[in-house]
């Protein structure tokens, strides 16, 4: 009987997704579309890079902070956009599909400092707003790689949304 219990416990442990409660640190890349409803649907694409840090509270929940900065600016239709910085905090929920693959969702709050200018138009948006997103996460040991969609900022007339790629390492 003890042998059967040992085999059952080891089987459950082996079937549990790779997970280490505790801190993690990593890098993030976002390819964002910046829009402002006041400039007739002009979409300006801006890339960001930054650092991500968080703490896994359980196998399915983490808290996370990120600091991003724009690495380029876009000029289109006479308009120009750039992101100076983004600072945000999120809850990260995970739904395991297998030992290595999970779906994830984020919900948080972030502060965006972005500049949009063009003919007769100039705005510096530096407010806070709700952020959310979701996608797929691949886990290999202490490394997580996430790819998905994020709405980093949606306030008043300005939206910043797009694709995200994040890689983290758990300590």
C-alpha positions in Angstrom: 0.0 0.0 0.0 2.8 2.4 0.8 4.3 1.7 -2.6 1.0 2.5 -4.3 0.7 5.8 -2.3 4.3 6.7 -3.2 3.7 6.1 -6.9 0.4 8.1 -6.7 2.2 11.1 -5.0 5.0 11.0 -7.5 2.6 10.8 -10.5 0.7 13.9 -9.2 3.9 15.8 -8.7 5.1 14.9 -12.2 1.8 16.0 -13.7 1.9 19.4 -11.9 3.1 22.2 -14.1 6.6 23.5 -13.6 6.2 26.2 -11.0 8.1 28.0 -8.4 6.3 30.4 -6.1 8.4 33.4 -5.5 10.0 36.3 -7.4 10.8 36.5 -11.1 12.4 39.1 -13.4 12.5 39.5 -17.1 12.2 41.6 -20.3 9.2 42.7 -22.3 8.7 43.9 -25.9 5.5 45.6 -27.1 4.6 46.5 -30.7 1.9 49.1 -30.0 -0.7 50.9 -32.1 -1.2 54.4 -30.8 -4.5 56.0 -31.8 -6.1 59.3 -30.8 -9.8 59.7 -31.8 -9.1 63.4 -32.5 -6.8 62.7 -35.5 -9.3 60.8 -37.7 -8.3 57.2 -37.1 -4.5 57.7 -37.9 -2.8 54.7 -36.3 0.9 55.2 -35.3 3.0 52.1 -34.5 5.5 52.4 -31.7 7.8 49.7 -30.1 8.7 49.5 -26.5 11.2 47.6 -24.5 11.4 47.2 -20.8 11.8 45.2 -17.6 9.2 43.1 -15.8 9.3 41.9 -12.2 6.8 40.0 -10.3 6.0 37.5 -7.6 4.1 34.2 -8.1 1.6 33.9 -5.3 0.3 30.5 -6.4 0.4 28.3 -9.5 -2.4 30.4 -11.1 -1.8 33.9 -9.8 1.0 36.5 -9.8 1.5 40.2 -9.2 3.7 42.0 -11.7 5.2 45.4 -12.3 6.7 46.7 -15.5 8.7 49.7 -16.7 8.8 50.3 -20.5 10.3 52.9 -22.7 9.8 53.7 -26.4 12.5 52.6 -28.7 11.3 54.3 -31.8 8.8 56.8 -33.1 6.3 56.7 -35.9 5.6 59.3 -38.5 2.5 58.7 -40.6 -0.1 61.0 -42.3 1.8 64.0 -41.1 1.4 62.8 -37.4 4.2 61.6 -35.1 4.0 59.5 -32.0 6.5 58.5 -29.4 6.3 56.8 -26.0 8.6 58.2 -23.3 7.6 55.7 -20.6 5.0 53.3 -19.3 4.8 52.2 -15.6 2.3 49.6 -14.7 1.2 47.0 -12.1 -0.9 43.9 -13.0 -2.5 40.8 -11.7 -1.5 37.8 -13.9 -3.9 34.8 -13.9 -2.9 31.5 -15.5 -4.9 28.6 -16.8 -2.7 25.6 -17.4 -3.4 23.5 -20.5 -0.5 21.1 -20.0 2.7 20.9 -18.1 4.3 23.6 -20.2 1.5 25.5 -21.9 -0.9 27.9 -20.3 -3.4 30.6 -21.2 -2.9 33.9 -19.3 -4.8 37.0 -18.6 -3.7 40.3 -17.1 -5.6 43.1 -15.4 -4.0 46.2 -14.0 -3.3 49.9 -14.0 -0.6 51.8 -15.8 0.7 55.3 -16.4 1.6 56.2 -20.0 3.7 59.2 -21.1 3.2 59.5 -24.8 3.5 62.4 -27.3 1.4 62.7 -30.4 1.8 65.7 -32.7 0.8 66.7 -36.2 -0.6 69.6 -38.3 -2.4 71.8 -35.8 -2.4 69.1 -33.1 -0.1 68.4 -30.2 -0.8 66.4 -27.1 1.2 64.9 -24.3 -0.8 62.2 -22.6 0.6 61.3 -19.2 -2.3 59.9 -17.2 -3.1 56.5 -15.7 -5.6 54.0 -16.9 -6.8 50.4 -16.8 -4.7 47.8 -18.7 -5.6 44.3 -19.7 -4.6 41.5 -22.0 -4.2 37.8 -22.6 -2.4 35.2 -24.5 -0.3 32.0 -24.3 2.5 31.2 -21.9 5.2 28.5 -22.4 7.1 27.3 -19.3 10.4 25.5 -19.4 11.8 25.0 -15.9 12.3 28.5 -14.4 11.8 30.3 -17.7 8.4 31.6 -18.9 7.8 33.0 -22.4 4.5 34.8 -23.0 3.0 36.1 -26.3 -0.3 37.9 -26.5 -2.4 41.0 -26.9 -2.4 43.9 -24.4 -4.4 47.1 -24.1 -1.8 49.1 -22.1 -3.8 52.3 -22.1 -7.3 53.4 -22.9 -8.3 56.8 -21.6 -10.1 59.8 -23.0 -9.2 59.9 -26.7 -5.9 57.9 -26.6 -5.4 54.1 -26.9 -2.2 52.1 -26.8 -2.7 48.5 -27.7 -0.8 45.7 -29.5 1.3 42.6 -29.3 3.4 41.7 -26.4 6.3 39.3 -25.9 7.7 38.7 -22.4 10.4 36.4 -21.1 10.9 35.9 -17.4 13.2 33.9 -15.1 12.0 32.7 -11.7 14.5 32.8 -8.8 
